[in-house]
Amino acid sequence: MPASPRTLVVMRHAKAEQAGPTDFERELAERGRQDGAAAGGWLAARGIVPDVALVSAATRTQQTFTAVAQGAQWTLEPTLDRGLYAADPDTALDLVRSLDDDVSTVVVIGHNPTMAYLATMLDDGEGDPDAAIGVTGGFPTSALAVFAYDGTWGELAAGSARVTAYHVGRA
């Protein structure tokens, strides 16, 4: 029996301050808070409501999720993962593959270059051409790519999801 269509959102954190006690502890800039909320509003306008949010445990990614959730009016608590801070694309993909199959929509918020590589890696080339150009043209802060996927999470692989939208949250 085929799996129900699933939605995967891959997002880079919003604009952060240049300095902090450590890189892991850098906070969002005010622009980042506004851009995150704008990205959340954009997701909400498209009816995207995640069952799970996988978020790097770094301060700026947690704050990005908070801003996105406020903009989208989500009440979901994120799953924080310290490994997403320094994860390579395969490690990030493994986190998504480990999701239960009752999850239909997931948002992953992390760092570049990992999020850009993950988005590029997942694209099967059959989705929205403008979105695909956005994904491959750069992944600035607050960028997000939305993918449709028809398999089980455990089978998610390179080139197995259709990019349906690309957006850069800007207030």
LINWO-V353226 format. One record per residue. N is the residue number from 0. SS is DSSP state (hx for helix, st for strand, lp for the rest). PSI is psi in whole degrees, -180 to 180 (none if undefined). BURIAL is b if it has 9 or more other ideal C-beta (glycine too) atoms within 8 Angstrom, else e. Layout:
[[N/SS/PSI/BURIAL] [N/SS/PSI/BURIAL]]
This chain:
[[0/lp/127/e] [1/lp/149/e] [2/lp/154/b] [3/lp/151/e] [4/lp/141/e] [5/st/159/b] [6/st/132/b] [7/st/127/b] [8/st/124/b] [9/st/122/b] [10/st/140/b] [11/st/143/b] [12/lp/161/b] [13/lp/176/b] [14/lp/125/b] [15/st/162/b] [16/lp/153/e] [17/lp/-28/e] [18/lp/159/e] [19/lp/178/b] [20/lp/-41/e] [21/lp/167/e] [22/hx/-39/e] [23/hx/-29/e] [24/hx/6/b] [25/lp/137/b] [26/lp/165/b] [27/st/145/b] [28/lp/163/b] [29/hx/-40/e] [30/hx/-39/b] [31/hx/-40/b] [32/hx/-44/b] [33/hx/-43/b] [34/hx/-39/b] [35/hx/-44/b] [36/hx/-39/b] [37/hx/-41/b] [38/hx/-40/b] [39/hx/-41/b] [40/hx/-39/b] [41/hx/-44/b] [42/hx/-44/b] [43/hx/-39/b] [44/hx/-22/e] [45/lp/7/e] [46/lp/21/e] [47/lp/115/b] [48/lp/111/e] [49/lp/149/b] [50/lp/-30/b] [51/st/142/b] [52/st/116/b] [53/st/117/b] [54/st/132/b] [55/st/144/b] [56/lp/-3/b] [57/lp/150/b] [58/hx/-47/b] [59/hx/-31/b] [60/hx/-38/b] [61/hx/-43/b] [62/hx/-33/b] [63/hx/-47/b] [64/hx/-44/b] [65/hx/-45/b] [66/hx/-44/b] [67/hx/-47/b] [68/hx/-40/b] [69/hx/-44/b] [70/hx/-32/b] [71/hx/-11/b] [72/lp/40/e] [73/lp/150/b] [74/lp/6/e] [75/lp/138/b] [76/lp/133/e] [77/lp/156/b] [78/st/111/e] [79/st/135/e] [80/st/112/b] [81/hx/-31/e] [82/hx/-26/e] [83/hx/-19/b] [84/hx/-44/b] [85/lp/16/e] [86/lp/147/b] [87/lp/170/e] [88/hx/-37/b] [89/hx/-38/e] [90/hx/-43/b] [91/hx/-42/b] [92/hx/-40/b] [93/hx/-36/e] [94/hx/-42/b] [95/hx/-40/b] [96/hx/-25/b] [97/lp/-2/e] [98/lp/149/b] [99/lp/148/e] [100/lp/-7/e] [101/lp/-7/e] [102/lp/124/b] [103/lp/-27/e] [104/st/131/b] [105/st/143/b] [106/st/131/b] [107/st/123/b] [108/st/120/b] [109/st/-148/b] [110/lp/159/b] [111/lp/152/e] [112/lp/-4/e] [113/hx/-48/b] [114/hx/-40/b] [115/hx/-45/b] [116/hx/-41/b] [117/hx/-46/b] [118/hx/-44/b] [119/hx/-41/b] [120/hx/-39/b] [121/hx/-30/b] [122/st/125/b] [123/lp/-1/b] [124/lp/2/e] [125/lp/3/e] [126/lp/-156/b] [127/lp/121/b] [128/hx/-38/e] [129/hx/-40/e] [130/hx/-40/b] [131/hx/-39/b] [132/hx/-41/b] [133/hx/-45/b] [134/hx/-46/b] [135/hx/-14/e] [136/lp/-1/e] [137/lp/157/e] [138/lp/73/b] [139/lp/176/e] [140/lp/144/b] [141/lp/11/b] [142/st/145/b] [143/st/146/b] [144/st/135/b] [145/st/130/b] [146/st/145/b] [147/st/140/b] [148/st/134/b] [149/lp/-3/e] [150/lp/-169/b] [151/lp/156/e] [152/hx/-39/b] [153/hx/-21/e] [154/hx/-1/e] [155/lp/130/b] [156/lp/171/e] [157/lp/136/e] [158/lp/24/e] [159/lp/6/b] [160/st/147/b] [161/st/125/b] [162/st/126/b] [163/st/-20/b] [164/st/152/b] [165/st/138/b] [166/st/147/b] [167/st/115/b] [168/lp/121/b] [169/lp/130/e] [170/lp/none/e]]
